[in-house]
Each structure stands twice: as structure tokens, then as C-alpha cells.
Amino acid sequence: MVNDIEMLEELKKIRELLAAKPAPPPPPPKGLWNEFKSFIENYKVMGLAVAFILGLYLGQLVQSMVTDLIMPVIGLALPGLDNLSTLKIPVGTQEFGVGGFLVALITFIIVAFVIFILVKVTKKWGIK
């Protein structure tokens, strides 16, 4: 029994010695241009930039849709209002422009919902 345990331990040591070692990491790139290219590749900067730009224009598109299409329809549904985005509520000598806030709120909700759907779909597809 002791012999078997010693033999198993010796075989484990041999297996560890024969196991392939991971390759050493590549040397860091030399030169400013190579370091910059490595930075872009490692940190996926281009993908982040593309996502930022698309998100920016998606936000503008949704804001235009809310301001120019949705708010006038809501204004038609409410009697006495032509366009809800121009709604102002007078309080004393001040006027509060709540229409602009409503436009921003609806825009935020739509953009957040679109991003939620995109994250849900990418998780389902296994994209991280």
C-alpha cells in the first residue's frame, strides 16, 4: 500500500514535468507607433469608438423622433395643446418649460430600452 502511494506520487511528479508549459508572453512592442497599435488591439479602442459614435447618433435620431413625431401626436390627443414639447407651466412670474424635459425623458427611455434589447440579444448570441 505504501509502495502504491509512493508510486502514484512519483507518477504525478513525472506528469507535471512532462506537461506543456504555457508560452511566455510576447515581449512588449518597441517604439511609440507599435505601442499605440498594441494599445488599440488590446483594449478594443476602435470598437469602443464605433459604439460611442453610433450611440451618439442613435440618441440624436431618437430625440428627433420624439420631438418631431411622438410629441405632436401626444399634443393632438390632449385638447388645447398643439405640441407637447412646447408645453410651459406658469408659476407666479416664471414659466417652467416642462415640454423639453418630457422630450428628454421619453428619449432617454427609448434609448435605454434599445440598449437593453441589444445587450439581451448579444448575451443570447454569446457575444461579450
Residue frames relative to the residue before (quaternion, step in Angstrom):
aa qw qx qy qz dx dy dz
M 1.0000 0.0000 0.0000 0.0000 0.00 0.00 0.00
V 0.6614 0.4849 -0.3025 0.4857 3.58 0.91 -0.89
N 0.6242 0.5476 -0.3237 0.4535 3.54 1.06 -0.79
D 0.6511 0.5185 -0.3098 0.4597 3.59 0.99 -0.85
I 0.6541 0.5084 -0.3108 0.4659 3.58 0.95 -0.87
E 0.6532 0.5022 -0.3147 0.4713 3.58 0.95 -0.85
M 0.6526 0.5160 -0.3142 0.4573 3.56 0.99 -0.85
L 0.6470 0.5127 -0.3187 0.4658 3.60 0.98 -0.80
E 0.6554 0.5045 -0.3117 0.4678 3.56 0.96 -0.80
E 0.6413 0.5099 -0.3199 0.4757 3.57 1.02 -0.77
L 0.6480 0.5074 -0.3176 0.4710 3.60 1.01 -0.79
K 0.6194 0.5327 -0.3408 0.4652 3.61 1.05 -0.69
K 0.6436 0.5136 -0.3183 0.4697 3.58 1.00 -0.82
I 0.6511 0.5074 -0.3162 0.4675 3.58 0.98 -0.85
R 0.6361 0.5272 -0.3274 0.4586 3.60 0.98 -0.84
E 0.6517 0.5102 -0.3199 0.4611 3.60 0.94 -0.83
L 0.6656 0.4993 -0.3081 0.4614 3.58 1.00 -0.79
L 0.7127 0.4513 -0.2568 0.4715 3.60 1.05 -0.72
A 0.5154 0.6508 -0.4210 0.3654 3.60 1.21 -0.34
A 0.5191 -0.6458 0.4666 0.3094 3.54 -1.05 0.84
K 0.3492 -0.7243 0.5602 0.1991 3.51 -0.91 0.93
P 0.5232 -0.6189 0.4635 0.3583 3.63 -1.04 0.63
A 0.5543 -0.6127 0.4485 0.3409 3.52 -1.11 0.73
P 0.5070 -0.6343 0.4716 0.3438 3.57 -0.99 0.71
P 0.5794 -0.5868 0.4167 0.3824 3.58 -1.08 0.61
P 0.5530 -0.6068 0.4351 0.3697 3.59 -1.06 0.63
P 0.5648 -0.5960 0.4287 0.3768 3.56 -1.07 0.60
P 0.5684 -0.5964 0.4249 0.3751 3.58 -1.05 0.64
P 0.5351 -0.6388 0.4367 0.3390 3.59 -1.00 0.76
K 0.3054 -0.7459 0.5649 0.1769 3.51 -1.12 0.69
G 0.7206 0.3846 -0.3237 0.4776 3.51 -1.01 0.81
L 0.6005 -0.6103 0.3949 0.3331 3.51 -1.08 0.80
W 0.6635 0.5061 -0.3172 0.4506 3.63 0.87 -0.88
N 0.6770 0.4863 -0.2952 0.4669 3.59 0.91 -0.88
E 0.6252 0.5193 -0.3360 0.4759 3.58 1.04 -0.71
F 0.6437 0.5214 -0.3181 0.4612 3.57 1.01 -0.82
K 0.6517 0.5002 -0.3126 0.4769 3.61 0.93 -0.87
S 0.6442 0.5140 -0.3213 0.4665 3.59 0.97 -0.80
F 0.6254 0.5411 -0.3275 0.4569 3.57 1.01 -0.82
I 0.6722 0.4921 -0.2951 0.4678 3.57 0.89 -0.95
E 0.6766 0.4902 -0.2995 0.4607 3.61 0.94 -0.83
N 0.7160 0.4743 -0.2656 0.4381 3.59 0.84 -0.95
Y 0.7879 0.3298 -0.1652 0.4931 3.57 0.89 -0.86
K 0.4032 -0.7530 0.4517 0.2576 3.60 1.27 0.26
V 0.1171 0.8423 -0.5144 0.1102 3.54 1.00 0.90
M 0.6447 0.5253 -0.3423 0.4373 3.59 0.94 -0.75
G 0.6425 0.5117 -0.3270 0.4673 3.59 0.96 -0.78
L 0.6447 0.5145 -0.3143 0.4700 3.55 1.02 -0.81
A 0.6539 0.5096 -0.3148 0.4622 3.59 0.96 -0.84
V 0.6497 0.5044 -0.3180 0.4715 3.58 0.95 -0.85
A 0.6574 0.5045 -0.3131 0.4640 3.60 0.91 -0.89
F 0.6410 0.5258 -0.3251 0.4549 3.60 0.99 -0.79
I 0.6813 0.4850 -0.2920 0.4640 3.56 0.87 -0.96
L 0.6574 0.4947 -0.3154 0.4728 3.59 0.94 -0.85
G 0.6434 0.5199 -0.3204 0.4617 3.59 1.00 -0.77
L 0.6233 0.5440 -0.3310 0.4539 3.55 1.03 -0.79
Y 0.7289 0.4171 -0.2477 0.4830 3.57 0.83 -0.96
L 0.5682 0.5546 -0.3863 0.4694 3.58 1.15 -0.46
G 0.6436 0.5233 -0.3128 0.4626 3.58 0.98 -0.84
Q 0.6592 0.4945 -0.3091 0.4747 3.59 0.96 -0.83
L 0.6400 0.5297 -0.3207 0.4550 3.56 1.01 -0.84
V 0.6759 0.4796 -0.2913 0.4779 3.57 0.90 -0.93
Q 0.6369 0.5244 -0.3390 0.4522 3.59 0.98 -0.78
S 0.6465 0.5027 -0.3214 0.4754 3.57 0.97 -0.78
M 0.6353 0.5261 -0.3301 0.4590 3.57 1.00 -0.84
V 0.6753 0.4848 -0.2996 0.4681 3.59 0.91 -0.88
T 0.6999 0.4788 -0.2810 0.4494 3.60 0.82 -0.98
D 0.7996 0.3588 -0.1632 0.4531 3.56 0.78 -1.06
L 0.7817 0.3234 -0.1801 0.5019 3.60 1.12 -0.46
I 0.7498 0.4174 -0.2371 0.4554 3.58 0.67 -1.08
M 0.6909 0.4941 -0.3008 0.4336 3.59 0.80 -0.96
P 0.6489 0.4851 -0.3543 0.4670 3.68 0.89 -0.64
V 0.6199 0.5275 -0.3500 0.4637 3.60 1.05 -0.68
I 0.6470 0.4924 -0.3178 0.4877 3.59 0.97 -0.82
G 0.6344 0.5321 -0.3230 0.4584 3.58 1.05 -0.77
L 0.6370 0.5137 -0.3293 0.4710 3.60 1.06 -0.68
A 0.6608 0.5170 -0.3061 0.4497 3.56 1.06 -0.74
L 0.7065 0.3875 -0.2509 0.5364 3.59 1.14 -0.56
P 0.4035 -0.7347 0.4826 0.2540 3.61 -0.60 1.05
G 0.7867 0.3288 -0.2467 0.4605 3.53 -1.05 0.82
L 0.7030 0.3911 -0.2732 0.5275 3.61 1.22 -0.05
D 0.3249 -0.7340 0.5591 0.2076 3.56 -0.87 0.92
N 0.7915 -0.0360 0.0870 0.6039 3.56 0.84 -1.02
L 0.4142 -0.7457 0.4671 0.2325 3.57 -0.57 1.14
S 0.6079 0.5750 -0.3708 0.4030 3.62 1.10 -0.54
T 0.6844 0.4456 -0.2914 0.4981 3.62 1.22 -0.30
L 0.3641 0.7613 -0.4718 0.2554 3.58 1.28 0.16
K 0.0050 0.7703 -0.6370 0.0298 3.55 -0.93 0.98
I 0.2038 -0.7719 0.5932 0.1038 3.53 -0.98 0.89
P 0.2751 -0.7747 0.5438 0.1686 3.60 -0.59 1.10
V 0.0069 0.7548 -0.6554 0.0269 3.54 -0.98 0.94
G 0.8087 -0.0670 -0.0048 0.5844 3.55 -0.33 1.26
T 0.7826 -0.2622 0.2229 0.5187 3.54 -0.72 -1.10
Q 0.6370 0.5245 -0.3196 0.4658 3.59 1.27 -0.05
E 0.2091 -0.7372 0.6233 0.1561 3.53 -1.28 0.47
F 0.2189 -0.7690 0.5907 0.1085 3.52 -0.86 1.02
G 0.2726 -0.7769 0.5509 0.1366 3.56 -0.67 1.14
V 0.0550 -0.8382 0.5426 -0.0010 3.58 0.22 1.25
G 0.5121 0.6556 -0.4186 0.3643 3.60 1.21 -0.31
G 0.6579 0.5039 -0.3035 0.4703 3.57 0.94 -0.86
F 0.6347 0.5161 -0.3253 0.4742 3.55 1.05 -0.75
L 0.6429 0.5180 -0.3246 0.4615 3.58 0.97 -0.82
V 0.6165 0.5310 -0.3397 0.4718 3.59 1.05 -0.76
A 0.6795 0.4848 -0.2923 0.4667 3.58 0.85 -0.94
L 0.6516 0.5201 -0.3176 0.4517 3.60 0.97 -0.82
I 0.6787 0.4701 -0.2970 0.4797 3.59 0.85 -0.91
T 0.6179 0.5373 -0.3387 0.4634 3.60 1.04 -0.77
F 0.6532 0.5165 -0.3096 0.4589 3.58 0.91 -0.92
I 0.6648 0.5074 -0.3125 0.4505 3.58 0.87 -0.93
I 0.6709 0.4916 -0.3083 0.4618 3.60 0.92 -0.84
V 0.6655 0.4893 -0.3082 0.4720 3.61 0.89 -0.89
A 0.6494 0.5106 -0.3233 0.4616 3.60 0.93 -0.83
F 0.6470 0.5115 -0.3177 0.4677 3.59 1.02 -0.77
V 0.6407 0.5140 -0.3244 0.4690 3.60 0.97 -0.81
I 0.6574 0.4929 -0.3101 0.4783 3.60 0.94 -0.84
F 0.6138 0.5429 -0.3420 0.4599 3.59 1.02 -0.77
I 0.6669 0.4905 -0.2994 0.4743 3.59 0.90 -0.93
L 0.6483 0.5182 -0.3253 0.4532 3.61 0.93 -0.83
V 0.6598 0.4929 -0.3114 0.4741 3.60 0.92 -0.85
K 0.6446 0.5279 -0.3175 0.4528 3.57 0.97 -0.85
V 0.6749 0.4869 -0.2904 0.4723 3.60 0.92 -0.91
T 0.6760 0.4875 -0.3122 0.4559 3.60 0.88 -0.86
K 0.6177 0.5172 -0.3523 0.4763 3.61 1.06 -0.60
K 0.6452 0.5209 -0.3194 0.4588 3.57 0.99 -0.84
W 0.7013 0.4493 -0.2614 0.4878 3.59 1.03 -0.77
G 0.4950 -0.6769 0.4159 0.3518 3.58 1.25 -0.23
I 0.4687 0.6443 -0.4633 0.3880 3.57 1.21 0.43
K 0.1795 -0.8011 0.5635 0.0926 3.57 -0.85 0.93
